[in-house]
Amino acid sequence: MAKKPLPLKVRVTRLEMTAAPRSSLPVPVNVQTAIMRSPEIPLHFYRYLYRQVGKRWQWYERLRLSDEELAAIIHGKPVSISVLYVDGAPSGFFELAKQPEDVVELSYFGLFERAMGLGIGKWFLLQALYAAWQDNPSKVTVTTNNLDHPRAIQLYQMMGFSPVGTSEEAIVPITDAELLKALDG
């Protein structure tokens, strides 16, 4: 029996923005892009998106959920998922969750490896923020950690987020058996 991997210690940073972005960015050139909201996203497609974006950043929480647990979250009324397509292929996604007290959380955001380096990251984040501010919440929040893209915090701050807290947490990496089980369903 394979032994459980040791937990990874991470530094978590919580950020928030209290005003909608004032900047705009042109649609990237030389690539065709589309962002489509996916209200009843199939679970296997969500897991595919989640894995493609998150494998470099140690995203595993959602892969450990059963179909019922995952569906309860992502098909719930307060959650919306939008998929980025570049040149006709899925290339990233963002997930927004309406929280109590008129807060919207940018729960997940990222690009597939194939879409990195195309100059669309800032533009895609701005589109996610436009969607988050659509209903004029009191604030939008995001949480990141030191396993995320090295410039994630810098990019969030460039878009108007401010750090509001940090903590130390542990993330238990997924085992090969867990991953196979998650991707098999």
N, C-alpha and C positions, 0 to 999 in steps of 0.2 A: 504494500500500500504506500502510495506517495505521501511524503510528509507535507504538512501545511507550510506554505511560505511564511517567512517572518514578516511582521508588519513593517511598513515603511513609515517613518516619521515625516510628517509634512507640516509646513507652515501655511496656514490658511489665512487668506485676506478677504474680508468682506468690504464691498464697495457699494456706494449708492449715488444716484444722481437725482436732483430735485427739480430739474427743469429739462424740458425737451431739447434735443440737440438743435443748435442754430445753424450748424454748418450743412453744406450739401456737397456731394461728390458726384462727378459725372459717372455714368454707366461705363464700366471698363470697355476699352476698345479691343478689337481683334478677337473677342470671344462673344459667343451668344449666351446670354444668361436669362434665366427665368426663376422666379421664386414662387412656389405654389404651396398654399396652406393645405394641410392634409388632415381634415377633421377626424376621420376614422381610419387612421393609418394602420395597415396590417402589422401585427406584432413582429413577424419575421422581417419586414422591411425596416421597421423601427430599430430592431436589434442590429440589422446590417448597417444602418446609418450610424448608430451609436458606436458600434465596433470600429467602423472605418475612420470615424473622427477621433474616437477616444483611445484607440490602442496605444498611441504614442504617449498619452498623458495619464495612463493608469485609470481610465474610467471602467469600473467594473460593477458598481452598485446595481445598475439596472439589469445587467446580464444575469445576476443571481436571483432575480425575481421570477416567480412562476408566471404563467400566462395570465392567470386571474389577477395576480398582484399588479403586473405591469399594465394590463388593460384598465384596471381601476384608476391608475394614475394618469396614463396618457389619453384615455378616452373620457376622462372626467371633464365636467363643464369648465373648470377654471384653467385648463391647460390647452394651449394651442401649439401645434408643431408645423413649421414651414420648412420646405425642402428647397435647397438651391440646386439648380441644374446648370451645368456649363457644357455648351456644345451638345446638348441633348442627354447628358448622363448625370445621375445624381453626384453632387460634389460637396455637399455639406448640409447642415440643418441648424435651426435654432428652435428652442423650446421656451415658451413663456408660460408662467403660472401666476394667475391672479391670487394674491394673498389677502388676508384680512387688512383692514384699515387702509384700503385703497392703494395697496402696494402691488407692483408687478415685479416678479422675479424673472430675470433672464437665467433660467435653470441650466440650459446647455446651449453652447454656441461653438461652431467650429467648421473647418474645411477638411475635406479628404486630402490626403497627401498629393494627389494628382492636381489639385486646384491651388496648392501653395506655390507662390512665386509668379502667379499670373497677375498680381496687382489688384486682386478683388477682395482681400480680407477686410480692409477698412470700409470699403463700399458695402460689403455684406453685413458687417456689424452695424453700420448706419441704418440699413434697411430693417434690421432686427429692432433697433431702437425706435425707429419710426413706428413700427408695429406695436412696440411696448407702450408708447405714448399715445396711441390712437384714442384711448378712452380717458385721457387726461388724469392719470393716477397722481397721487401725492408724491410718489417717488418710484424709481426703478432700482432694483438691487441686483447684484451679481456676486458670486463667491468664486474665488480661484485659489490655487495653491502653487507651491514652488515646483510641482511636477508638470504644470501647464507650460504652454509655449513661453520661452524666456522673455518675450516682449508683451505678454498678455496684460499685465498691470499697466504698463506704459500705454498700450493701446486704449485700454478702458479709460485711463485718465485723460488721454488726448480727446476722447469722445465726450468727456464731461463727468465721469465718475470720480468720486473722492473716496479714499480709504476711510472706513469707520471702525475697523477693529481687526485684530489678528488673534490667532490661537494656534496651538500645536495639536495635531491630531495624528491618528495612525490609520493607514490604509492597508488592508490585507490584500496583496495581489491575488488574482484569480489563478486557480490551478488549471492545468491542461484538461483535467477531467471535467471541471466546472464549465470551462469554456466550450468544450465539445458538447456537453449537455445543453448549454444555452443556445448554441448555434444550430443544434440538431432540430430543435422544436420549431 
